[in-house]
Amino acid sequence: MTEARQLEPFENLDRLATIEMRPQGLPAGVVRKLYDAARSNNPLSHEAASILAGCAGGRVAIVTGIVFESLPRGEVDGPLGAAFLARTLEQLGVAADVWVPAEIVPVVEAIRGAIGGEYAAIEEPRTPSDYAAAVTVEKLGRNPSGVAHSIFGAPVAQEFAADDFIEELNRAGRPTVGIGDGGNEIGFGAMFDEARGLVPRGRDCGCPCGEGIITTTATQVLFPVAVSNYGAYAIAAGLALLAERPDLFPEPELVADGLRAAVDAGCLDGGSFQPEVYADDGVPIDGVAAIAMLMRTIVQQHFRTSPRKA
C-alpha cells in the first residue's frame, strides 16, 4: 500500500475535524487558516496519533477543563474528548490520567460511567517524569502578560500549573500535543506570531493587558480544529488506523451518551453557556454524533476491499 493511500484516511479525519458549523455570533472562518499554518508535512491527526502509539506500556497525561463564574463545572468541549482519547489509549495498553480542575472531576467520572474505561480523573498530575507524553484539549494558556482569555478577549482567572507542566515536558524532550480551536489554548505558542495575525483579538484582546488572546505555551504538535473535541476524536480514530483495529473507534451513540452525561453532571455547552443544552460549542448533539459517525466510517472503510472488478 502506498504512503499516500496510508495517509489518505488521516487527511479525511483532519478535514472533518476542521469543518466549522458553529452558530452565528461565534468566531468563524479562522480554523482552516490556523490548521494550514500549523501543518508542515503529514496530516496532524497522524502526527499526534503516531506519538501516542509509541507510548505503549507508559502513561499519558490528558489535560483539559476551564472553570470560571460562567462555567462552574466547565464546558463540554475538552472533558468529553479527553475521556474518549483516554479510553482509546487504555484499550491500546497505554495508561491515561485526565487532569482537570477539582470542579470537573465529577464530570469526567460521569462521562467515564457512560462510555466505560478505567482511566483516572485527577486534580493534580503525577510528576512530569511519570509521563511518556501529554495532550492538552481545550486548555486555556497564558499570553505574554500571563493572562488567560476567552475567545472574546475577556480575561479569565486561571491557575497556570498546566502551562508549567507542559513547558517542563518540552524541556525534558517528552512529546506534547495541543488541541485547540481559538488560539487561546495551550499549544498555540508553537505558532504565536502567525496566530496573532489570524485570530480575532489575537493582537489586542481589549482587556487592560493589551497583549491579545494567543497563548505563548507551545506543544510539539499543534492540532487546530473547529471544536477541540473533534481533534481528540480524530486522534482516537488515528490510533485505530495505526493499530489496524477498526473496531476501536466507538459507535457514535457512545459519543452522544458521553455528551449527555457531561451536561447532566453540570457541564455546559460552550456555544451558549446555557444549562440542559445537549450541544458542544453550539453544535447540537446530532451534529456531534454525525462527525463521530463519519470518523468511524473513515476508519472502517480503510480496511475494506471492494469486490468490484470492472
Sequence and secondary structure as in RCSB ss.txt:
>XXXX:A:sequence
MTEARQLEPFENLDRLATIEMRPQGLPAGVVRKLYDAARSNNPLSHEAASILAGCAGGRVAIVTGIVFESLPRGE
VDGPLGAAFLARTLEQLGVAADVWVPAEIVPVVEAIRGAIGGEYAAIEEPRTPSDYAAAVTVEKLGRNPSGVAHS
IFGAPVAQEFAADDFIEELNRAGRPTVGIGDGGNEIGFGAMFDEARGLVPRGRDCGCPCGEGIITTTATQVLFPV
AVSNYGAYAIAAGLALLAERPDLFPEPELVADGLRAAVDAGCLDGGSFQPEVYADDGVPIDGVAAIAMLMRTIVQ
QHFRTSPRKA
>XXXX:A:secstr
  HHHHHHHHHHHHHHHT     TTS  S HHHHHHHH SSS HHHHHHHHHHTTTTSEEEEEE   BTTBTT B
STTHHHHHHHHHHHHHTT EEEEE  GGGHHHHHHHHHHH    EEESS   GGG SEEEEES B   TTS EE 
TTS EE    HHHHHHHHHHHTT  EEEEESSS BTBBGGGHHHHHHHSTTSS  SSTT S S    B SEEEE 
SSHHHHHHHHHHHHHHHTT TTSS  HHHHHHHHHHHHHTT B TTT  TT  EETTEEHHHHHHHHHHHHHHHH
HHT       
